[in-house]
């Protein structure tokens, strides 16, 4: 482990996060609100921390960045970002303790959307803009952003990319990692601009158009309104946000190929077809149950609310337009299952990912076939390609670890005297980077009542979910810290 090199890279990331506060500072200065002092002080403290980290590693060389350093940098960068990002909330007084401020910040950067802010609209626009901007920065990834704008990281940047990009198989679009990062961010910015325009010309003001876009494209789900998107009671806004949540849950490489003119890219991709099928099936059954139970009086209403909640949960966005805790039991259980399923590999969404579940399902089918026909040689295929045994082993171990973390986390939360439904859904919602759960952390509630120990544990789960478990787990392995 090259500690000085890790410190040097972290200094650059701390500077990026600190300077990003310039954007919410502009809103604060425009409004003349009291949060401007908090942002100025936060920027100063962040840049001071960046300077100290740089001094600690100024003589190190980026080309020396290895696998161990990459995993350490990626995990610690999100911790540093959350520490710096928590400062405005704490210094302004948005939340009473630094524990709450850190929870809010890491929820933002990991695109979880879980919040401890009880009265959202009581906060100035600068604070609320920062809360959603952290979603947007974390959505495509802090490291991917750094690789796009800091080309001198060079060859070692591939170690960072592999350690951060969600999914079992990180996909490069070009031989140069910096160019890949630039293309990913280009697609991300373009889709964000289109959604912002659609919301703005549909009647939202610029501030709310931007913040809801940040929460949508990053699949973060924090809204500057107390009742989230449901506060508008607008079919137009609901369907626009539903569409872009769905797009954010797809592999961004497919968006890039589509923009290059490969219009069949989406439906030639097997994972996207499975993802679409799950969304359509879930929407259809939820709509039918809502209609038959009399929850909504018309098909249009049942479809609109059902589709929004289904897409919001499977993409791990977490926006809400209805209190689904009042819906029939089938719909609640289905939404709980979708928390685990998650979006596609290479998207901004969380969860286990459709690609992993496809590999697992086909591995099980192959094993059953082997039992029936012992001499047969059966391969696991996804997208027409044979999946290697190493990838199958990796996916299987990830799934087992995911369930183990969920089980252990639920046990920990129940030990804090939380009821079982709240404990299970809180862990599922944070580990899957979703936000709202069930019980005391349901769509009409938040995480403010969770004990401090629970907030720190859930913060860890948010980080583990965003970085696909192993990147964080490796930091607790002694060999990671040895040269």
Backbone torsions as a table, in degrees:
resi	resn	phi	psi	omega
1	UNK	NA	125.0	177.4
2	UNK	-94.3	91.3	-173.4
3	UNK	-62.7	-38.8	-179.2
4	UNK	-67.1	-38.9	178.5
5	UNK	-66.0	-41.6	176.7
6	UNK	-58.9	-43.6	179.3
7	UNK	-62.1	-39.0	-178.4
8	UNK	-66.6	-44.2	179.3
9	UNK	-66.0	-40.8	179.0
10	UNK	-62.8	-31.1	179.2
11	UNK	-63.9	-38.7	178.9
12	UNK	-65.7	-41.1	-179.9
13	UNK	-67.6	-39.2	177.7
14	UNK	-63.3	-36.3	178.8
15	UNK	-67.5	-41.5	179.3
16	UNK	-60.7	-46.1	-179.6
17	UNK	-64.7	-42.3	-179.3
18	UNK	-62.5	-46.2	-178.2
19	UNK	-70.7	-23.2	177.2
20	UNK	-65.4	-21.1	179.1
21	UNK	-70.3	-7.7	176.6
22	UNK	-60.4	-36.0	-178.0
23	UNK	-66.0	-50.1	175.7
24	UNK	-66.7	-28.1	177.1
25	UNK	-61.8	-36.7	178.1
26	UNK	-61.1	-43.2	176.3
27	UNK	-62.3	-41.7	-179.3
28	UNK	-64.0	-41.8	179.4
29	UNK	-68.3	-38.7	178.9
30	UNK	-62.5	-41.7	-178.3
31	UNK	-83.1	-16.4	-175.2
32	UNK	65.9	30.0	-176.5
33	UNK	-85.9	164.0	-174.2
34	UNK	-70.1	-11.4	-178.1
35	UNK	-77.9	-6.7	-179.1
36	UNK	-64.2	-36.7	177.6
37	UNK	-66.5	-37.5	178.9
38	UNK	-63.4	-40.3	-179.7
39	UNK	-71.0	-41.2	178.4
40	UNK	-61.1	-44.7	179.7
41	UNK	-67.4	-38.8	179.5
42	UNK	-64.2	-42.1	177.7
43	UNK	-61.8	-43.0	179.3
44	UNK	-62.7	-46.7	179.9
45	UNK	-64.3	-41.6	179.8
46	UNK	-63.0	-43.1	179.2
47	UNK	-69.4	-33.2	175.5
48	UNK	-64.3	-44.8	177.2
49	UNK	-61.5	-41.2	178.2
50	UNK	-60.3	-43.2	179.6
51	UNK	-63.2	-41.9	179.9
52	UNK	-65.6	-41.0	178.1
53	UNK	-65.0	-37.1	-179.8
54	UNK	-68.4	-40.2	178.0
55	UNK	-61.3	-33.4	179.9
56	UNK	-69.9	-19.8	-176.6
57	UNK	-136.1	22.6	-172.5
58	UNK	-63.5	-26.1	-176.3
59	UNK	-91.0	0.0	-178.5
60	UNK	-82.1	160.5	-175.7
61	UNK	-113.5	129.6	-179.1
62	UNK	-60.1	-29.3	-178.8
63	UNK	-66.4	-14.5	179.9
64	UNK	-84.2	-0.8	-176.3
65	UNK	-64.3	118.5	-179.1
66	UNK	-110.1	-174.2	-177.5
67	UNK	-62.0	-46.4	-179.7
68	UNK	-62.0	-42.7	179.4
69	UNK	-63.8	-39.4	-179.0
70	UNK	-60.8	-46.3	179.4
71	UNK	-64.7	-38.9	179.6
72	UNK	-66.4	-44.2	-179.1
73	UNK	-62.1	-45.6	-176.5
74	UNK	-61.9	-50.0	-178.3
75	UNK	-64.8	-48.2	-177.0
76	UNK	-68.5	-27.1	178.7
77	UNK	-64.4	-37.7	178.6
78	UNK	-71.2	-31.8	176.5
79	UNK	-68.9	-46.8	178.7
80	UNK	-60.9	-44.1	179.3
81	UNK	-59.5	-39.4	-178.5
82	UNK	-72.5	-35.8	176.6
83	UNK	-64.2	-48.2	179.3
84	UNK	-67.4	-43.0	-178.3
85	UNK	-66.3	-21.7	179.7
86	UNK	-76.8	-20.2	-173.2
87	UNK	-57.5	-46.3	-179.7
88	UNK	-59.1	-40.5	-179.8
89	UNK	-63.7	-41.5	-176.5
90	UNK	-74.6	-44.6	-176.6
91	UNK	-70.4	-33.4	178.6
92	UNK	-78.9	-26.2	-178.1
93	UNK	95.7	20.5	177.1
94	UNK	-59.8	-38.3	178.2
95	UNK	-128.8	154.7	-172.6
96	UNK	-78.6	-25.2	-174.6
97	UNK	-129.7	160.7	177.5
98	UNK	-69.3	-28.0	174.8
99	UNK	-57.4	-47.3	178.5
100	UNK	-64.8	-40.1	-179.1
101	UNK	-64.5	-42.3	179.1
102	UNK	-66.2	-42.2	177.7
103	UNK	-57.5	-45.6	-178.8
104	UNK	-64.1	-40.9	-177.4
105	UNK	-70.3	-46.2	-178.3
106	UNK	-69.5	-29.5	174.1
107	UNK	-64.1	-38.2	178.0
108	UNK	-67.0	-53.6	-176.2
109	UNK	-66.1	-34.0	178.9
110	UNK	-84.0	3.1	179.3
111	UNK	59.0	37.1	-179.9
112	UNK	-83.4	-45.5	178.9
113	UNK	89.8	-7.3	175.0
114	UNK	-65.4	139.9	-175.2
115	UNK	-138.2	153.3	173.9
116	UNK	-113.7	3.8	178.8
117	UNK	-78.5	118.9	-172.9
118	UNK	-81.4	-43.7	178.6
119	UNK	-117.8	93.1	-171.6
120	UNK	-63.2	-45.9	-173.4
121	UNK	-72.6	-5.2	176.2
122	UNK	-77.4	-10.8	-177.6
123	UNK	-91.8	149.2	178.7
124	UNK	-67.6	163.7	-174.9
125	UNK	-66.1	-29.2	178.9
126	UNK	-61.5	-46.5	179.3
127	UNK	-63.7	-44.9	-178.1
128	UNK	-68.4	-35.6	177.4
129	UNK	-66.2	-40.8	178.0
130	UNK	-63.2	-39.3	-179.3
131	UNK	-61.3	-39.9	179.8
132	UNK	-83.1	-29.4	176.6
133	UNK	-64.6	-34.4	176.9
134	UNK	-62.5	-35.5	172.9
135	UNK	-56.6	-52.4	-172.9
136	UNK	-64.3	-40.4	178.2
137	UNK	-66.4	-40.2	-178.8
138	UNK	-78.4	-20.6	-175.6
139	UNK	-58.7	-56.5	177.7
140	UNK	-82.0	-13.0	174.1
141	UNK	109.2	131.3	179.0
142	UNK	-63.6	-41.0	-179.3
143	UNK	-67.7	-42.7	179.4
144	UNK	-62.9	-38.0	175.0
145	UNK	-60.9	-45.0	-179.2
146	UNK	-62.8	-42.1	179.5
147	UNK	-64.6	-30.8	-179.3
148	UNK	-73.2	-35.4	-174.1
149	UNK	-108.5	-5.0	-179.9
150	UNK	-124.0	74.0	-174.8
151	UNK	-63.2	-20.2	-177.0
152	UNK	-75.0	-1.8	171.1
153	UNK	-65.8	-34.2	168.3
154	UNK	67.7	-142.8	-172.7
155	UNK	-58.0	-39.5	-178.1
156	UNK	-62.1	-16.3	-179.3
157	UNK	-62.0	-25.4	179.7
158	UNK	-63.6	-33.2	177.9
159	UNK	-64.9	-36.7	178.3
160	UNK	-70.4	-41.8	-179.2
161	UNK	-61.5	-45.7	180.0
162	UNK	-63.8	-34.5	-176.6
163	UNK	-76.3	-21.0	-173.8
164	UNK	-110.3	-38.2	-171.5
165	UNK	-61.5	124.4	-177.3
166	UNK	-64.5	149.5	175.5
167	UNK	112.5	156.3	-177.3
168	UNK	-69.6	-24.3	-177.3
169	UNK	-132.8	95.4	177.4
170	UNK	-57.9	130.3	-174.1
171	UNK	-112.3	121.4	175.3
172	UNK	-91.4	134.4	178.6
173	UNK	-88.1	-23.7	-179.8
174	UNK	-137.1	161.6	179.3
175	UNK	-63.5	-28.3	-178.2
176	UNK	-93.7	125.3	-175.4
177	UNK	-65.5	-34.6	179.2
178	UNK	-65.7	-38.2	179.0
179	UNK	-67.0	-38.7	175.7
180	UNK	-59.2	-46.9	179.8
181	UNK	-61.2	-41.2	179.4
182	UNK	-63.9	-42.6	179.9
183	UNK	-64.9	-42.7	178.7
184	UNK	-60.0	-45.9	179.8
185	UNK	-68.7	-31.4	177.2
186	UNK	-63.5	-45.2	177.0
187	UNK	-62.4	-42.4	-179.2
188	UNK	-60.5	-46.1	-179.5
189	UNK	-66.9	-41.6	-179.4
190	UNK	-62.2	-49.0	178.9
191	UNK	-62.1	-37.9	178.3
192	UNK	-63.3	-41.3	-179.6
193	UNK	-65.2	-41.0	179.8
194	UNK	-64.7	-45.0	-179.6
195	UNK	-65.2	-41.9	178.5
196	UNK	-57.7	-43.7	-179.6
197	UNK	-63.9	-43.4	-179.7
198	UNK	-63.4	-40.2	179.0
199	UNK	-70.2	-42.1	-177.5
200	UNK	-64.6	-48.2	-179.2
201	UNK	-74.8	-11.2	174.7
202	UNK	-87.0	-6.1	175.1
203	UNK	125.8	-10.6	175.8
204	UNK	-74.3	150.0	172.6
205	UNK	-75.4	170.0	-174.4
206	UNK	-61.3	-43.4	-178.8
207	UNK	-59.3	-49.2	-177.8
208	UNK	-71.9	-31.7	175.9
209	UNK	-63.1	-44.4	-179.6
210	UNK	-67.3	-47.3	-175.9
211	UNK	-66.7	-38.6	178.3
212	UNK	-71.4	-32.0	174.3
213	UNK	-66.0	-43.8	178.1
214	UNK	-57.7	-43.1	-179.1
215	UNK	-70.9	-27.6	-179.0
216	UNK	-80.0	-56.3	-174.3
217	UNK	-65.5	-28.0	177.6
218	UNK	-88.2	-0.6	-171.0
219	UNK	48.2	46.6	-178.8
220	UNK	-95.3	-50.7	171.1
221	UNK	90.0	5.4	176.6
222	UNK	-82.9	129.6	178.9
223	UNK	-112.4	143.6	176.9
224	UNK	-74.8	5.2	-179.6
225	UNK	-111.1	144.4	-177.0
226	UNK	-58.9	-37.7	-177.6
227	UNK	-100.9	20.7	178.9
228	UNK	56.6	-151.8	-176.6
229	UNK	-64.8	-25.7	179.7
230	UNK	-61.0	-18.4	-178.6
231	UNK	-65.3	-27.0	-179.7
232	UNK	-76.6	-30.8	-174.5
233	UNK	50.5	48.6	-175.5
234	UNK	-121.8	116.8	176.2
235	UNK	-57.8	-37.8	-179.0
236	UNK	-61.6	-51.1	179.8
237	UNK	-62.3	-40.1	-179.6
238	UNK	-59.9	-46.1	-176.2
239	UNK	-73.0	-36.4	176.6
240	UNK	-62.3	-46.3	-178.8
241	UNK	-69.1	-37.0	176.2
242	UNK	-59.2	-45.5	179.6
243	UNK	-60.0	-46.9	-175.6
244	UNK	-76.4	-26.9	170.8
245	UNK	-63.2	-43.3	179.2
246	UNK	-60.6	-44.5	179.5
247	UNK	-65.5	-37.4	179.3
248	UNK	-68.2	-23.6	179.0
249	UNK	-83.2	-4.2	178.3
250	UNK	-93.2	160.5	178.4
251	UNK	-63.2	126.1	-176.3
252	UNK	-69.5	-19.5	174.1
253	UNK	-63.1	-34.7	178.0
254	UNK	-66.8	-39.1	176.1
255	UNK	-60.7	-42.6	-179.4
256	UNK	-62.1	-46.5	180.0
257	UNK	-63.9	-38.1	177.8
258	UNK	-61.6	-43.4	-179.8
259	UNK	-66.6	-23.9	176.4
260	UNK	-80.7	-2.1	178.2
261	UNK	103.1	2.7	177.8
262	UNK	-88.1	78.9	-168.8
263	UNK	-68.9	-16.8	177.5
264	UNK	-93.6	9.4	-174.5
265	UNK	-58.4	-40.5	-175.6
266	UNK	-64.5	-51.8	-172.1
267	UNK	-86.7	-2.4	167.3
268	UNK	-84.1	-13.1	-179.1
269	UNK	-90.6	119.0	-174.1
270	UNK	-66.5	-37.9	179.5
271	UNK	-62.7	-41.4	179.3
272	UNK	-63.2	-37.8	179.0
273	UNK	-65.2	-40.9	177.6
274	UNK	-65.2	-45.5	177.8
275	UNK	-56.4	-47.1	179.2
276	UNK	-63.7	-41.0	179.4
277	UNK	-62.7	-42.0	178.3
278	UNK	-63.1	-42.8	179.5
279	UNK	-63.0	-45.2	-178.7
280	UNK	-66.1	-44.1	179.1
281	UNK	-62.9	-47.1	-178.4
282	UNK	-63.5	-43.1	179.2
283	UNK	-63.1	-43.6	-178.6
284	UNK	-63.4	-45.4	-177.4
285	UNK	-72.5	-38.9	177.3
286	UNK	-63.7	-43.9	178.2
287	UNK	-59.3	-44.7	-179.7
288	UNK	-63.0	-44.1	-179.4
289	UNK	-65.8	-42.2	179.4
290	UNK	-63.1	-37.5	-178.9
291	UNK	-73.4	-45.2	-178.5
292	UNK	-68.5	-30.4	180.0
293	UNK	-81.0	-9.2	-179.5
294	UNK	80.6	12.4	178.6
295	UNK	-61.8	-39.1	174.6
296	UNK	-127.6	148.0	-172.2
297	UNK	-84.6	-22.7	-176.7
298	UNK	-126.2	157.3	178.7
299	UNK	-62.5	-39.8	-178.0
300	UNK	-61.1	-42.2	179.1
301	UNK	-67.1	-46.1	-179.6
302	UNK	-61.0	-41.5	179.3
303	UNK	-66.7	-44.6	-178.4
304	UNK	-61.7	-50.4	-177.9
305	UNK	-72.7	-37.6	179.3
306	UNK	-65.1	-47.4	-179.2
307	UNK	-62.3	-42.1	-177.7
308	UNK	-61.6	-49.2	-177.3
309	UNK	-67.4	-38.7	178.7
310	UNK	-62.3	-50.7	-178.6
311	UNK	-66.5	-38.3	178.9
312	UNK	-61.7	-39.7	-177.5
313	UNK	-78.7	-46.6	-176.5
314	UNK	-67.2	-29.9	176.4
315	UNK	-86.1	0.1	-179.7
316	UNK	60.2	33.3	178.7
317	UNK	-78.7	-57.4	175.9
318	UNK	97.1	1.4	170.3
319	UNK	-62.8	151.0	176.9
320	UNK	-133.5	147.5	172.1
321	UNK	-124.7	-2.9	-179.2
322	UNK	-152.6	155.4	176.3
323	UNK	-85.2	91.5	-175.6
324	UNK	-71.9	-5.7	172.8
325	UNK	-69.9	-16.5	177.0
326	UNK	-92.8	-2.2	-179.9
327	UNK	-80.7	166.4	177.3
328	UNK	-58.3	156.2	-174.3
329	UNK	-57.9	-37.7	-179.6
330	UNK	-56.9	-46.3	-176.9
331	UNK	-65.7	-39.3	179.4
332	UNK	-64.7	-42.8	-179.3
333	UNK	-67.6	-39.9	178.4
334	UNK	-62.3	-43.3	178.3
335	UNK	-63.4	-36.7	176.9
336	UNK	-63.0	-41.6	177.6
337	UNK	-64.0	-40.0	-179.6
338	UNK	-65.2	-25.1	175.4
339	UNK	-60.5	-35.5	179.8
340	UNK	-79.8	-36.4	-177.0
341	UNK	-62.4	-55.3	179.0
342	UNK	75.3	-169.0	-173.6
343	UNK	-95.3	-157.9	-179.1
344	UNK	-87.4	156.3	171.3
345	UNK	-63.3	142.2	179.9
346	UNK	81.5	7.8	176.4
347	UNK	-99.8	-177.7	174.7
348	UNK	-89.5	-1.0	-178.4
349	UNK	-81.3	167.8	-179.9
350	UNK	-110.0	-148.7	-178.7
351	UNK	83.2	-175.1	-178.8
352	UNK	-69.5	-31.6	179.5
353	UNK	91.5	140.6	-178.8
354	UNK	-60.8	-39.1	-177.3
355	UNK	-62.0	-41.6	178.6
356	UNK	-64.3	-42.9	-179.4
357	UNK	-66.2	-33.9	175.7
358	UNK	-64.2	-44.8	179.1
359	UNK	-62.0	-44.3	-180.0
360	UNK	-62.8	-44.9	-178.6
361	UNK	-62.1	-41.0	-177.9
362	UNK	-77.3	-27.4	173.9
363	UNK	-67.0	-42.3	177.3
364	UNK	-62.1	-43.0	179.5
365	UNK	-62.8	-40.7	178.9
366	UNK	-65.7	-38.5	179.4
367	UNK	-66.4	-39.4	176.9
368	UNK	-63.1	-41.6	178.5
369	UNK	-63.8	-37.4	179.0
370	UNK	-66.4	-36.7	177.8
371	UNK	-64.8	-41.6	-179.6
372	UNK	-73.0	-34.5	-177.9
373	UNK	-130.2	81.9	-173.3
374	UNK	-56.3	-29.3	-176.8
375	UNK	-89.9	-7.3	-178.4
376	UNK	-74.5	146.0	174.6
377	UNK	-105.7	104.3	-175.6
378	UNK	-109.4	129.7	-179.7
379	UNK	-105.0	150.2	172.5
380	UNK	-89.4	121.7	-179.3
381	UNK	-120.2	137.1	173.8
382	UNK	-134.6	125.5	-178.4
383	UNK	65.3	28.1	179.2
384	UNK	80.4	0.0	-178.4
385	UNK	-112.0	143.3	177.6
386	UNK	-72.9	129.8	178.4
387	UNK	-89.9	125.0	-177.7
388	UNK	-67.5	157.3	179.9
389	UNK	-61.3	-32.7	-179.7
390	UNK	-65.3	-38.9	179.0
391	UNK	-70.9	-39.6	177.4
392	UNK	-60.4	-44.0	178.6
393	UNK	-62.9	-41.2	-180.0
394	UNK	-64.3	-44.5	179.8
395	UNK	-65.2	-42.8	179.8
396	UNK	-63.3	-44.9	-179.8
397	UNK	-66.9	-34.9	176.6
398	UNK	-62.3	-45.9	-179.1
399	UNK	-61.2	-45.1	179.8
400	UNK	-62.8	-43.5	179.7
401	UNK	-65.0	-39.7	179.6
402	UNK	-60.0	-47.7	179.9
403	UNK	-66.9	-36.4	178.6
404	UNK	-65.0	-43.0	178.4
405	UNK	-64.9	-42.2	178.2
406	UNK	-60.5	-44.2	-178.7
407	UNK	-66.2	-48.2	179.2
408	UNK	-63.6	-38.3	178.8
409	UNK	-65.7	-41.2	177.7
410	UNK	-63.1	-41.3	177.7
411	UNK	-61.0	-42.3	179.2
412	UNK	-63.3	-44.2	-177.1
413	UNK	-67.9	-36.3	177.1
414	UNK	-67.6	-28.5	177.5
415	UNK	-67.7	-18.1	176.8
416	UNK	-88.6	12.4	176.6
417	UNK	72.4	30.5	172.8
418	UNK	-95.3	147.4	-179.2
419	UNK	-68.2	161.9	-172.2
420	UNK	-63.3	-43.5	-178.8
421	UNK	-62.6	-44.8	178.3
422	UNK	-63.0	-44.5	-178.3
423	UNK	-62.2	-48.7	-178.7
424	UNK	-62.9	-47.6	-175.7
425	UNK	-72.5	-31.9	177.4
426	UNK	-63.8	-44.0	179.0
427	UNK	-67.7	-44.8	179.3
428	UNK	-61.8	-40.6	-176.1
429	UNK	-73.1	-31.6	178.8
430	UNK	-85.4	-40.2	178.1
431	UNK	-65.7	-32.1	177.0
432	UNK	-90.2	1.6	179.5
433	UNK	58.1	45.0	-177.2
434	UNK	-99.8	-53.9	-178.7
435	UNK	116.3	-93.8	-178.9
436	UNK	-71.4	144.8	178.3
437	UNK	-125.0	-130.3	177.4
438	UNK	-131.0	170.7	-179.9
439	UNK	70.2	-134.3	-177.1
440	UNK	-71.4	-9.3	177.5
441	UNK	-116.8	30.9	-178.2
442	UNK	-70.4	-178.6	-174.5
443	UNK	-62.8	-24.1	179.5
444	UNK	-101.6	6.2	179.8
445	UNK	-122.2	-174.1	173.7
446	UNK	-146.7	-165.5	-172.5
447	UNK	-99.5	12.0	-175.4
448	UNK	-64.3	-29.5	-177.2
449	UNK	-84.5	-5.4	178.4
450	UNK	-68.8	134.0	178.2
451	UNK	-59.0	157.7	-176.6
452	UNK	-56.1	-43.3	179.4
453	UNK	-60.7	-37.3	178.2
454	UNK	-67.6	-37.3	179.4
455	UNK	-65.6	-39.7	177.8
456	UNK	-67.2	-39.3	178.8
457	UNK	-67.1	-42.7	178.5
458	UNK	-66.5	-32.1	174.9
459	UNK	-62.0	-41.5	177.0
460	UNK	-62.9	-41.1	179.9
461	UNK	-65.2	-38.4	177.3
462	UNK	-59.6	-44.2	179.8
463	UNK	-66.0	-43.2	178.9
464	UNK	-62.9	-41.6	179.2
465	UNK	-65.0	-42.0	-179.1
466	UNK	-67.1	-35.6	-176.7
467	UNK	-102.2	18.2	172.5
468	UNK	61.5	40.2	170.0
469	UNK	67.9	-63.9	-168.6
470	UNK	-64.1	-35.8	-180.0
471	UNK	-58.1	-37.2	179.0
472	UNK	-81.0	-43.3	-178.0
473	UNK	-58.7	-36.2	-178.3
474	UNK	-60.6	-26.7	179.3
475	UNK	-68.5	-18.0	179.1
476	UNK	-96.5	5.1	176.9
477	UNK	-97.5	122.8	-175.7
478	UNK	-55.5	-35.1	-178.1
479	UNK	-62.2	-25.1	-179.5
480	UNK	-61.9	-30.9	-173.2
481	UNK	-94.4	1.4	179.0
482	UNK	-94.8	149.9	177.5
483	UNK	-74.9	NA	NA
